[in-house]
Amino acid sequence: MIDIQIQKDPVCAIVHVSGRIDATSCDDLEDSLMQLLDDGEKNIILDLSRTEYISSAGLRVLIVITKQLYDTGSFCLCDVSENVLEIIEMAGFHTIMNIYDTIEAARNGIIET
């Protein structure tokens, strides 16, 4: 089960994800993120503080959104739980994605770019 909450402010959209991002839930996350892009959002922070697990299907969603915003905006992760960070690092995604300790640090990173 996954719970997705979206908070918008003038700088970015913050997407809070709780639960497991796996093959059964990744479509919900991708749909939510793609809807933000369709609505014109250019800066997205994905808060993974309450995410317990991410599968290869979930990692694919991260790459899709990263590619979508590569030239036009920012997509970053923040407050990533230890389990999820370990998976992201094992996949090597930490070298191509911006990962911040807090939402505020992520917002500041977006403002500086």
TABEL-V390190 format. One line per field, one symbol per residue. ss: DSSP state (H for helix, E for strand, - for the rest). phi: phi as a letter, one per 30 degrees, with the letter a starting at -180 (. if undefined). burial: + if it has 9 or more other C-alpha atoms within 8 Angstrom, else -. Layout:
BEGIN
ss: ???
phi: ???
burial: ???
END
This chain:
BEGIN
ss: -EEEEEEE----EEEEEEEEE----HHHHHHHHHHHHH----EEEEEEEEEEEE-HHHHHHHHHHHHHH----EEEEE---HHHHHHHHHH-HHH--EEE--HHHHHHHHHH-
phi: .bbbbcbcbdcaccccccjccbedcddddddddddddddjdcbbccdcdccdabcddddddedededdceccabbbcbhddedddddddddidddcbdbcdbddddddddddc
burial: -+-+-------++++++++++++-++--++--++-++---+++++++++++++++-+++-+---++--++---++++++++--++-+++---++--+-+++-+-+++--+---
END
